[in-house]
Amino acid sequence: MNIIKVDTFQRERFHIYAYCDSEGISEIDKLVEECDNSQSKSIEKLAATIERAALHGPKSISGPRCHQIDGDIYQIRADHLRVLWFYDEGNIIICTHGFIKKRNKTPRREIEKANRIMGKYFEGKECGTLAVKEERDEQGGI
């Protein structure tokens, strides 16, 4: 299991990481790549919301933009873009993945995917197989 630091913000209170696939590409970067030019404002809003979560904590973000959706799984939203995440100890947030929401209700398969990734994360942490990359490559992303 691999995770990568999303970004480093001055004075951040929370450290935000994103789950990566076996090639080291974060699921958040995949979401950004999936979006077209008409969604650039939504991507900017999403990035600003993630930055606010890092600086002031998720509870500083108003209700519909950041909230618990199922058990330990939370959601950050910007228009129709969604990023699912969970907490770890020490003010750590792990973003599992993102998707473009097309219906009123968050699809169950997206919540199940987030729960699977969360399970892998804690298993990897417990077994010592969790690989954490603190710096991003040149590929960019949020």
DSSP file (Angstrom, degrees, kcal/mol; ACC not computed):
  #  RESIDUE AA STRUCTURE BP1 BP2  ACC     N-H-->O    O-->H-N    N-H-->O    O-->H-N    TCO  KAPPA ALPHA  PHI   PSI    X-CA   Y-CA   Z-CA
    1    1 A M              0   0    0      0, 0.0   130,-2.7     0, 0.0     2,-0.4   0.000 360.0 360.0 360.0 131.7    0.0    0.0    0.0
    2    2 A N  E     -Ab  20 131A   0     18,-0.6    18,-2.5   128,-0.2     2,-0.3  -0.935 360.0-179.9-121.0 141.8    1.4    3.4   -1.0
    3    3 A I  E     -Ab  19 132A   0    128,-2.6   130,-2.3    -2,-0.4     2,-0.4  -0.960   9.3-157.4-133.4 157.3    0.3    6.9    0.0
    4    4 A I  E     -Ab  18 133A   0     14,-2.1    14,-2.7    -2,-0.3     2,-0.2  -0.987  29.2-104.8-134.4 143.5    1.7   10.3   -1.0
    5    5 A K  E     -A   17   0A   0    128,-2.5    12,-0.3    -2,-0.4     3,-0.1  -0.498  26.0-146.9 -65.3 129.8    1.6   13.7    0.7
    6    6 A V        -     0   0    0     10,-2.9     2,-0.3     1,-0.3    -1,-0.2   0.941  66.2 -42.3 -67.3 -47.9   -1.0   15.8   -1.1
    7    7 A D        -     0   0    0      9,-0.6     2,-0.6    -3,-0.0     9,-0.4  -0.956  52.5-113.2-170.1 164.4    0.9   19.1   -0.6
    8    8 A T        -     0   0    0     -2,-0.3     2,-0.4    -3,-0.1     7,-0.1  -0.962  31.4-170.0-113.6 121.5    2.7   20.9    2.2
    9    9 A F    >   -     0   0    0     -2,-0.6     3,-1.6    42,-0.1    -2,-0.0  -0.892  31.0-104.9-111.0 138.7    1.0   24.0    3.4
   10   10 A Q  T 3  S+     0   0    0     -2,-0.4    -1,-0.0     1,-0.3    -2,-0.0  -0.374 105.1   6.9 -59.3 136.8    2.7   26.5    5.7
   11   11 A R  T 3  S+     0   0    0      1,-0.2    -1,-0.3     2,-0.1     2,-0.1   0.740  88.3 175.1  64.1  26.4    1.3   26.2    9.2
   12   12 A E    <   -     0   0    0     -3,-1.6    43,-0.3     1,-0.2    -1,-0.2  -0.404  22.6-169.5 -66.9 138.3   -0.8   23.1    8.4
   13   13 A R  S    S+     0   0    0     41,-2.5     2,-0.4     1,-0.1    42,-0.2   0.731  75.6  45.1 -93.4 -30.6   -2.5   21.5   11.4
   14   14 A F  S    S-     0   0    0     40,-2.7     2,-0.6    39,-0.1    78,-0.2  -0.909  75.9-139.5-116.6 143.4   -3.5   18.4    9.5
   15   15 A H  E     - c   0  92A   0     76,-2.8    78,-2.8    -2,-0.4     2,-0.5  -0.905  20.7-155.8-103.0 123.9   -1.3   16.3    7.2
   16   16 A I  E     + c   0  93A   0     -2,-0.6   -10,-2.9    -9,-0.4    -9,-0.6  -0.882  14.7 176.6-110.6 127.0   -3.2   15.1    4.1
   17   17 A Y  E     -Ac   5  94A   0     76,-2.9    78,-3.5    -2,-0.5     2,-0.4  -0.856  16.6-143.6-122.7 158.0   -2.1   12.1    2.1
   18   18 A A  E     -Ac   4  95A   0    -14,-2.7   -14,-2.1    -2,-0.3    78,-0.2  -0.972  23.1-112.6-124.9 139.7   -3.6   10.4   -0.9
   19   19 A Y  E     -A    3   0A   0     76,-2.7     8,-2.3    -2,-0.4     9,-0.3  -0.439  35.9-155.6 -64.7 139.3   -3.8    6.7   -1.7
   20   20 A C  E     -AD   2  26A   0    -18,-2.5   -18,-0.6     6,-0.3     6,-0.2  -0.878  11.1-122.4-118.9 151.7   -1.7    5.7   -4.7
   21   21 A D    >   -     0   0    0      4,-2.3     3,-2.1    -2,-0.3    -1,-0.1  -0.158  48.6 -82.6 -77.6-176.8   -1.9    2.8   -7.1
   22   22 A S  T 3  S+     0   0    0      1,-0.3    -1,-0.1     2,-0.1    -2,-0.0   0.686 131.0  56.0 -65.2 -17.7    1.0    0.4   -7.6
   23   23 A E  T 3  S-     0   0    0      2,-0.2    -1,-0.3     0, 0.0     3,-0.1   0.384 119.9-107.2 -94.5   3.0    2.6    2.8  -10.1
   24   24 A G  S <  S+     0   0    0     -3,-2.1     2,-0.5     1,-0.3    -2,-0.1   0.632  74.0 138.0  83.9  14.2    2.7    5.6   -7.5
   25   25 A I        -     0   0    0      2,-0.0    -4,-2.3     3,-0.0    -1,-0.3  -0.827  51.4-127.7 -96.4 125.9   -0.1    7.7   -9.1
   26   26 A S  B  >  -D   20   0A   0     -2,-0.5     4,-1.7    -6,-0.2    -6,-0.3  -0.379   9.3-128.6 -73.8 149.8   -2.6    9.1   -6.6
   27   27 A E  H  > S+     0   0    0     -8,-2.3     4,-1.6    69,-0.2    71,-0.4   0.777 110.9  57.6 -65.4 -26.6   -6.3    8.5   -7.0
   28   28 A I  H  > S+     0   0    0     -9,-0.3     4,-2.1     2,-0.2    -1,-0.2   0.901 104.1  50.9 -71.0 -41.0   -6.8   12.3   -6.6
   29   29 A D  H  > S+     0   0    0      1,-0.2     4,-2.4     2,-0.2    -2,-0.2   0.883 107.3  54.7 -61.9 -37.0   -4.5   13.0   -9.6
   30   30 A K  H  X S+     0   0    0     -4,-1.7     4,-1.8     2,-0.2    -1,-0.2   0.900 106.3  51.4 -62.6 -40.5   -6.5   10.5  -11.6
   31   31 A L  H  X S+     0   0    0     -4,-1.6     4,-1.1     2,-0.2    -2,-0.2   0.936 109.7  49.3 -61.0 -46.4   -9.7   12.4  -10.8
   32   32 A V  H >< S+     0   0    0     -4,-2.1     3,-0.6     1,-0.2    -2,-0.2   0.906 110.4  50.8 -60.1 -42.4   -8.1   15.7  -12.0
   33   33 A E  H 3< S+     0   0    0     -4,-2.4    -1,-0.2     1,-0.2    -2,-0.2   0.834 105.8  56.8 -63.8 -32.8   -7.0   14.0  -15.2
   34   34 A E  H 3< S+     0   0    0     -4,-1.8    -1,-0.2    -5,-0.2    -2,-0.2   0.748  92.8  87.8 -70.7 -24.3  -10.5   12.7  -15.8
   35   35 A C    <<  -     0   0    0     -4,-1.1     2,-0.2    -3,-0.6     5,-0.0  -0.436  69.9-141.2 -78.7 149.5  -11.9   16.2  -15.7
   36   36 A D    >   -     0   0    0     -2,-0.1     3,-2.0     1,-0.0     4,-0.1  -0.458  36.2 -87.4-100.7 179.8  -12.1   18.4  -18.7
   37   37 A N  G >  S+     0   0    0      1,-0.3     3,-1.6     2,-0.2     4,-0.2   0.787 122.6  64.9 -59.1 -30.3  -11.5   22.2  -19.1
   38   38 A S  G 3  S+     0   0    0      1,-0.3    -1,-0.3     2,-0.1     3,-0.3   0.661  99.9  54.4 -68.7 -13.4  -15.1   23.1  -18.2
   39   39 A Q  G <> S+     0   0    0     -3,-2.0     4,-2.1     1,-0.2    -1,-0.3   0.257  73.3 106.2-102.4  11.2  -14.4   21.6  -14.7
   40   40 A S  H <> S+     0   0    0     -3,-1.6     4,-2.3     1,-0.2    -1,-0.2   0.873  78.5  52.8 -61.6 -37.8  -11.4   23.7  -13.9
   41   41 A K  H  > S+     0   0    0     -3,-0.3     4,-2.4    -4,-0.2    -1,-0.2   0.896 108.7  50.6 -63.6 -39.3  -13.3   25.9  -11.4
   42   42 A S  H  > S+     0   0    0      2,-0.2     4,-2.5     1,-0.2    -2,-0.2   0.891 109.4  50.6 -65.0 -39.1  -14.5   22.8   -9.6
   43   43 A I  H  X S+     0   0    0     -4,-2.1     4,-2.6     2,-0.2    -2,-0.2   0.910 110.0  50.4 -64.5 -41.8  -10.9   21.5   -9.4
   44   44 A E  H  X S+     0   0    0     -4,-2.3     4,-2.4     2,-0.2    -2,-0.2   0.911 111.2  48.5 -61.6 -43.0   -9.8   24.9   -8.0
   45   45 A K  H  X S+     0   0    0     -4,-2.4     4,-2.3     2,-0.2    -2,-0.2   0.912 111.5  50.2 -62.3 -43.0  -12.6   24.8   -5.4
   46   46 A L  H  X S+     0   0    0     -4,-2.5     4,-2.4     2,-0.2    -2,-0.2   0.929 111.0  48.2 -61.9 -46.1  -11.6   21.2   -4.5
   47   47 A A  H  X S+     0   0    0     -4,-2.6     4,-2.4     1,-0.2    -1,-0.2   0.899 112.0  50.0 -61.4 -41.4   -8.0   22.2   -4.0
   48   48 A A  H  X S+     0   0    0     -4,-2.4     4,-2.3     2,-0.2    -1,-0.2   0.876 110.4  50.1 -65.7 -37.6   -9.0   25.2   -1.9
   49   49 A T  H  X S+     0   0    0     -4,-2.3     4,-2.2     2,-0.2    -2,-0.2   0.903 111.0  48.7 -67.8 -41.2  -11.2   23.0    0.3
   50   50 A I  H  X S+     0   0    0     -4,-2.4     4,-2.0     2,-0.2    -2,-0.2   0.905 111.3  50.5 -64.6 -40.8   -8.3   20.5    0.8
   51   51 A E  H  X S+     0   0    0     -4,-2.4     4,-2.4     1,-0.2    -2,-0.2   0.921 109.4  50.6 -62.6 -43.2   -6.0   23.3    1.6
   52   52 A R  H  X>S+     0   0    0     -4,-2.3     4,-3.0     1,-0.2     5,-0.6   0.901 108.2  53.1 -61.1 -40.1   -8.4   24.7    4.2
   53   53 A A  H  X5S+     0   0    0     -4,-2.2     4,-1.4     1,-0.2    -1,-0.2   0.893 110.8  47.5 -61.5 -39.4   -8.7   21.2    5.7
   54   54 A A  H  <5S+     0   0    0     -4,-2.0   -40,-2.7     2,-0.2   -41,-2.5   0.905 118.9  39.2 -67.7 -41.7   -4.9   21.1    6.1
   55   55 A L  H  <5S+     0   0    0     -4,-2.4    -2,-0.2   -43,-0.3    -3,-0.2   0.885 136.4  11.6 -77.8 -40.2   -4.7   24.5    7.6
   56   56 A H  H  <5S-     0   0    0     -4,-3.0    -3,-0.2    -5,-0.2    -2,-0.2   0.470 108.1-102.2-121.7  -5.9   -7.7   24.7    9.9
   57   57 A G    ><< -     0   0    0     -4,-1.4     3,-1.8    -5,-0.6     4,-0.2   0.101  36.4 -83.7  93.0 150.0   -9.0   21.1   10.1
   58   58 A P  G >  S+     0   0    0      0, 0.0     3,-1.8     0, 0.0    -1,-0.1   0.792 122.6  66.9 -59.5 -29.5  -12.0   19.5    8.3
   59   59 A K  G 3  S+     0   0    0      1,-0.3    -2,-0.1    -6,-0.1     4,-0.1   0.668  89.1  67.1 -69.3 -13.1  -14.4   20.8   11.0
   60   60 A S  G <  S+     0   0    0     -3,-1.8     2,-0.5    -8,-0.1    -1,-0.3   0.558  84.3  88.5 -80.1  -7.2  -13.7   24.4    9.8
   61   61 A I  S <  S-     0   0    0     -3,-1.8     5,-0.2    -4,-0.2   -12,-0.0  -0.792  89.8-106.5 -96.9 130.9  -15.4   23.6    6.5
   62   62 A S    >>  -     0   0    0     -2,-0.5     3,-1.5     3,-0.1     4,-0.9  -0.162  40.7 -91.0 -61.6 149.3  -19.1   24.2    6.3
   63   63 A G  G >4 S+     0   0    0      1,-0.3     3,-1.0     2,-0.2    -2,-0.1   0.675 115.7  39.1 -22.9 -71.9  -21.6   21.2    6.4
   64   64 A P  G 34 S+     0   0    0      0, 0.0    -1,-0.3     0, 0.0     3,-0.2   0.761 113.1  56.2 -69.1 -21.6  -22.3   20.2    2.8
   65   65 A R  G <4 S+     0   0    0     -3,-1.5    12,-2.7     1,-0.3     2,-0.3   0.711 122.9  16.8 -81.9 -18.5  -18.7   20.7    1.5
   66   66 A C  E << S+E   76   0A   0     -3,-1.0     2,-0.3    -4,-0.9    -1,-0.3  -0.842  83.0 132.2-155.5 113.0  -17.2   18.4    4.1
   67   67 A H  E     -E   75   0A   0      8,-1.9     8,-2.6    -2,-0.3     2,-0.3  -0.991  55.4 -88.1-158.9 163.8  -19.1   15.8    6.1
   68   68 A Q  E     +E   74   0A   0     -2,-0.3     6,-0.3     6,-0.3     3,-0.1  -0.567  36.2 173.5 -75.0 134.1  -19.3   12.2    7.3
   69   69 A I  E     +     0   0A   0      4,-2.7     2,-0.2    -2,-0.3     5,-0.2   0.640  65.8   1.9-116.8 -21.2  -21.1    9.9    4.9
   70   70 A D  E >  S-E   73   0A   0      3,-1.8     3,-3.0     1,-0.2    -1,-0.3  -0.725 106.6 -55.4-169.4 114.2  -20.7    6.4    6.3
   71   71 A G  T 3  S-     0   0    0      1,-0.3    -1,-0.2    -2,-0.2    -2,-0.0  -0.297 124.6  -9.5  55.2-117.8  -19.0    5.2    9.5
   72   72 A D  T 3  S+     0   0    0     -2,-0.1     2,-0.5    -3,-0.1    15,-0.4   0.313 113.8 104.4 -94.0   7.2  -15.4    6.5    9.4
   73   73 A I  E <   -E   70   0A   0     -3,-3.0    -4,-2.7    13,-0.1    -3,-1.8  -0.783  47.9-176.2 -97.3 131.1  -15.6    7.7    5.8
   74   74 A Y  E     -EF  68  85A   0     11,-3.2    11,-2.1    -2,-0.5     2,-0.4  -0.720  12.9-139.2-118.1 168.6  -16.0   11.4    5.1
   75   75 A Q  E     -EF  67  84A   0     -8,-2.6    -8,-1.9    -2,-0.2     2,-0.5  -0.995   7.4-162.6-135.0 134.7  -16.5   13.4    1.9
   76   76 A I  E     -EF  66  83A   0      7,-2.8     7,-2.3    -2,-0.4     2,-0.4  -0.954  24.6-168.7-107.0 135.0  -15.0   16.7    0.6
   77   77 A R  E     + F   0  82A   0    -12,-2.7     2,-0.3    -2,-0.5     5,-0.2  -0.949  25.5 178.7-130.3 149.0  -17.1   18.1   -2.2
   78   78 A A  E >  S- F   0  81A   0      3,-2.2     3,-2.5    -2,-0.4     2,-0.3  -0.865  73.1 -55.4-143.7 106.7  -16.7   20.8   -4.8
   79   79 A D  T 3  S-     0   0    0     -2,-0.3    -1,-0.1     1,-0.3    22,-0.0  -0.440 123.5 -17.2  56.0-119.2  -19.7   21.1   -7.1
   80   80 A H  T 3  S+     0   0    0     -2,-0.3    21,-3.5    -3,-0.1     2,-0.3   0.410 116.6 100.4 -96.6   1.6  -20.0   17.5   -8.6
   81   81 A L  E <   -FG  78 100A   0     -3,-2.5    -3,-2.2    19,-0.2     2,-0.4  -0.708  52.4-171.2 -88.8 139.3  -16.5   16.4   -7.6
   82   82 A R  E     -FG  77  99A   0     17,-2.5    17,-2.2    -2,-0.3     2,-0.4  -0.982  15.1-169.7-131.4 141.5  -16.1   14.3   -4.5
   83   83 A V  E     -FG  76  98A   0     -7,-2.3    -7,-2.8    -2,-0.4     2,-0.3  -0.996  15.1-151.8-126.8 125.5  -13.0   13.1   -2.6
   84   84 A L  E     +FG  75  97A   0     13,-2.6    12,-2.4    -2,-0.4    13,-0.9  -0.746  26.1 159.6 -96.5 145.7  -13.6   10.4    0.1
   85   85 A W  E     -FG  74  95A   0    -11,-2.1   -11,-3.2    -2,-0.3     2,-0.3  -0.943  24.4-152.1-155.6 170.5  -11.3   10.3    3.1
   86   86 A F  E     - G   0  94A   0      8,-1.7     8,-2.8    -2,-0.3     2,-0.2  -0.956  25.0-106.7-146.2 164.0  -10.8    9.1    6.7
   87   87 A Y  E     - G   0  93A   0    -15,-0.4     2,-0.3    -2,-0.3     6,-0.2  -0.600  24.1-171.8 -90.0 151.8   -8.8   10.1    9.7
   88   88 A D  E  >  - G   0  92A   0      4,-2.6     4,-1.6    -2,-0.2     3,-0.3  -0.902  42.0 -79.2-128.9 165.0   -5.7    8.5   11.2
   89   89 A E  T  4 S+     0   0    0     -2,-0.3    -1,-0.1     1,-0.2     4,-0.0  -0.178 109.0  42.3 -62.0 155.8   -4.1    9.4   14.5
   90   90 A G  T  4 S-     0   0    0      1,-0.2    -1,-0.2    -3,-0.0   -75,-0.2   0.834 131.7 -64.1  78.9  33.9   -1.9   12.5   14.8
   91   91 A N  T  4 S+     0   0    0     -3,-0.3   -76,-2.8     1,-0.2     2,-0.4   0.904  91.5 151.6  56.2  45.6   -4.0   14.8   12.7
   92   92 A I  E  <  -cG  15  88A   0     -4,-1.6    -4,-2.6   -78,-0.2     2,-0.4  -0.907  29.0-165.6-109.9 135.4   -3.6   12.7    9.5
   93   93 A I  E     -cG  16  87A   0    -78,-2.8   -76,-2.9    -2,-0.4     2,-0.6  -0.980   4.5-159.2-118.2 130.9   -6.2   12.6    6.7
   94   94 A I  E     -cG  17  86A   0     -8,-2.8    -8,-1.7    -2,-0.4     2,-0.6  -0.947   7.2-151.1-112.4 115.2   -6.0    9.9    4.1
   95   95 A C  E     -cG  18  85A   0    -78,-3.5   -76,-2.7    -2,-0.6   -10,-0.3  -0.750   9.7-170.2 -83.1 121.6   -7.8   10.6    0.8
   96   96 A T  E     -     0   0A   0    -12,-2.4     2,-0.3    -2,-0.6   -69,-0.2   0.941  54.9 -47.9 -80.4 -48.9   -8.9    7.3   -0.6
   97   97 A H  E     - G   0  84A   0    -13,-0.9   -13,-2.6   -70,-0.1    -1,-0.3  -0.974  47.4-125.0-172.7 172.0  -10.1    8.4   -4.1
   98   98 A G  E     + G   0  83A   0    -71,-0.4     2,-0.3    -2,-0.3   -15,-0.2  -0.895  22.5 175.3-130.3 162.6  -12.2   10.9   -5.9
   99   99 A F  E     - G   0  82A   0    -17,-2.2   -17,-2.5    -2,-0.3     2,-0.7  -0.980  36.6-103.7-158.2 164.7  -15.0   10.7   -8.4
  100  100 A I  E     - G   0  81A   0     -2,-0.3     2,-0.4   -19,-0.2   -19,-0.2  -0.875  39.1-136.0 -96.1 117.6  -17.5   12.8  -10.4
  101  101 A K        +     0   0    0    -21,-3.5     5,-0.1    -2,-0.7     3,-0.0  -0.592  29.3 171.4 -80.2 130.0  -20.9   12.5   -8.8
  102  102 A K        +     0   0    0     -2,-0.4     2,-0.2     3,-0.2    -1,-0.1   0.520  60.1  46.4-115.2 -10.6  -23.7   12.0  -11.2
  103  103 A R  S    S-     0   0    0      2,-0.2     0, 0.0     1,-0.1     0, 0.0  -0.780  87.4-104.2-127.8 171.7  -26.7   11.2   -8.9
  104  104 A N  S    S+     0   0    0     -2,-0.2     2,-0.3     2,-0.1    -1,-0.1   0.885 102.7  54.3 -63.5 -40.4  -28.1   12.6   -5.8
  105  105 A K  S    S-     0   0    0      1,-0.0    -2,-0.2    -3,-0.0    -3,-0.2  -0.752  94.9-106.2-102.0 142.9  -26.8    9.9   -3.5
  106  106 A T        -     0   0    0     -2,-0.3     5,-0.1     1,-0.1    -2,-0.1  -0.488  47.9-107.5 -63.3 125.7  -23.2    8.8   -3.2
  107  107 A P    >>  -     0   0    0      0, 0.0     4,-1.4     0, 0.0     3,-0.9  -0.288  17.7-131.2 -59.1 137.7  -22.9    5.5   -5.0
  108  108 A R  H 3> S+     0   0    0      1,-0.3     4,-2.8     2,-0.2     5,-0.2   0.854 106.2  61.4 -57.1 -37.3  -22.5    2.5   -2.5
  109  109 A R  H 3> S+     0   0    0      1,-0.2     4,-2.1     2,-0.2    -1,-0.3   0.831 102.0  52.4 -62.6 -31.3  -19.6    1.2   -4.6
  110  110 A E  H <> S+     0   0    0     -3,-0.9     4,-2.1     2,-0.2    -1,-0.2   0.898 110.8  46.3 -70.5 -40.2  -17.6    4.4   -4.0
  111  111 A I  H  X S+     0   0    0     -4,-1.4     4,-2.3     2,-0.2    -2,-0.2   0.909 112.7  50.4 -66.1 -42.2  -18.2    4.1   -0.2
  112  112 A E  H  X S+     0   0    0     -4,-2.8     4,-2.3     2,-0.2    -2,-0.2   0.887 109.0  51.8 -63.2 -39.1  -17.2    0.4   -0.4
  113  113 A K  H  X S+     0   0    0     -4,-2.1     4,-2.5     2,-0.2    -1,-0.2   0.927 109.6  49.6 -62.4 -44.7  -14.0    1.3   -2.3
  114  114 A A  H  X S+     0   0    0     -4,-2.1     4,-2.4     1,-0.2    -2,-0.2   0.907 111.0  49.6 -61.1 -42.2  -13.1    3.9    0.3
  115  115 A N  H  X S+     0   0    0     -4,-2.3     4,-2.3     2,-0.2    -1,-0.2   0.886 110.0  51.1 -64.8 -38.5  -13.7    1.3    3.1
  116  116 A R  H  X S+     0   0    0     -4,-2.3     4,-2.4     2,-0.2    -2,-0.2   0.930 111.9  46.7 -63.1 -45.1  -11.5   -1.3    1.2
  117  117 A I  H  X S+     0   0    0     -4,-2.5     4,-2.6     1,-0.2    -2,-0.2   0.902 111.1  52.0 -64.3 -40.8   -8.7    1.3    0.9
  118  118 A M  H  X S+     0   0    0     -4,-2.4     4,-2.4     2,-0.2     5,-0.2   0.915 109.7  49.8 -61.5 -42.6   -9.0    2.2    4.6
  119  119 A G  H  X S+     0   0    0     -4,-2.3     4,-2.1     1,-0.2    -2,-0.2   0.916 111.6  47.9 -61.9 -43.9   -8.7   -1.4    5.5
  120  120 A K  H  X S+     0   0    0     -4,-2.4     4,-2.9     2,-0.2     5,-0.2   0.896 110.3  53.8 -62.2 -40.6   -5.6   -1.9    3.3
  121  121 A Y  H  X S+     0   0    0     -4,-2.6     4,-2.5     2,-0.2    -2,-0.2   0.958 112.1  41.3 -59.9 -53.5   -4.1    1.3    4.9
  122  122 A F  H  X S+     0   0    0     -4,-2.4     4,-2.3     1,-0.2    -1,-0.2   0.848 115.3  51.7 -68.5 -32.4   -4.5    0.2    8.5
  123  123 A E  H  X S+     0   0    0     -4,-2.1     4,-2.5    -5,-0.2     6,-0.2   0.935 112.1  46.5 -65.4 -46.1   -3.4   -3.4    7.6
  124  124 A G  H  X>S+     0   0    0     -4,-2.9     5,-2.1     1,-0.2     6,-1.2   0.874 112.4  50.6 -63.1 -38.1   -0.3   -2.0    5.9
  125  125 A K  H  <5S+     0   0    0     -4,-2.5     3,-0.3    -5,-0.2    -1,-0.2   0.925 113.0  45.5 -64.9 -44.9    0.4    0.3    8.8
  126  126 A E  H  <5S+     0   0    0     -4,-2.3    -2,-0.2     1,-0.2    -1,-0.2   0.876 117.5  43.2 -66.7 -38.8    0.1   -2.5   11.3
  127  127 A C  H  <5S-     0   0    0     -4,-2.5    -1,-0.2    -5,-0.2    -2,-0.2   0.556 111.2-117.2 -86.1  -8.5    2.3   -4.9    9.2
  128  128 A G  T  <5S+     0   0    0     -4,-1.0    -3,-0.2    -3,-0.3    -4,-0.1   0.708  84.8 113.7  80.3  19.9    4.9   -2.3    8.4
  129  129 A T      < +     0   0    0     -5,-2.1     2,-0.6    -6,-0.2    -4,-0.2   0.285  37.7 117.5-105.9  10.0    4.2   -2.5    4.6
  130  130 A L        -     0   0    0     -6,-1.2     2,-0.6    -7,-0.1  -128,-0.2  -0.678  51.6-155.6 -80.5 121.2    2.8    1.0    4.3
  131  131 A A  E     -b    2   0A   0   -130,-2.7  -128,-2.6    -2,-0.6     2,-0.5  -0.880   8.5-166.2-100.7 122.2    5.0    3.1    2.0
  132  132 A V  E     -b    3   0A   0     -2,-0.6     2,-0.6  -130,-0.2  -128,-0.2  -0.936   6.1-164.1-114.0 123.3    4.8    6.9    2.6
  133  133 A K  E     -b    4   0A   0   -130,-2.3  -128,-2.5    -2,-0.5    -2,-0.0  -0.929   1.7-169.3-106.1 121.1    6.1    9.3    0.1
  134  134 A E        +     0   0    0     -2,-0.6     2,-0.4  -130,-0.2    -1,-0.1   0.692  67.1  52.4 -85.4 -19.7    6.5   12.8    1.5
  135  135 A E  S    S-     0   0    0   -128,-0.0     2,-0.2  -129,-0.0  -130,-0.0  -0.925  76.0-128.5-123.8 145.6    7.2   14.7   -1.7
  136  136 A R        -     0   0    0     -2,-0.4     5,-0.1     1,-0.1    -2,-0.0  -0.556  22.5-125.1 -85.6 151.1    5.4   14.8   -5.0
  137  137 A D    >   -     0   0    0     -2,-0.2     3,-1.0     3,-0.1    -1,-0.1  -0.110  43.6 -83.8 -77.5-173.5    7.1   14.3   -8.3
  138  138 A E  T 3  S+     0   0    0      1,-0.2    -1,-0.1    -2,-0.0    -2,-0.0   0.587 109.8  92.9 -68.8 -10.6    6.9   16.7  -11.2
  139  139 A Q  T 3  S-     0   0    0      1,-0.2     2,-0.4     0, 0.0    -1,-0.2   0.714  74.0-162.1 -64.7 -20.6    3.5   15.3  -12.3
  140  140 A G    <   +     0   0    0     -3,-1.0     2,-0.2     2,-0.0    -1,-0.2  -0.627  22.0 161.2  85.8-129.0    1.7   17.9  -10.1
  141  141 A G              0   0    0     -2,-0.4  -112,-0.1     1,-0.2    -5,-0.0  -0.616 360.0 360.0  98.9-163.3   -1.9   17.3   -9.2
  142  142 A I              0   0    0     -2,-0.2    -1,-0.2  -135,-0.0  -136,-0.0   0.477 360.0 360.0 -75.1 360.0   -3.9   19.0   -6.4
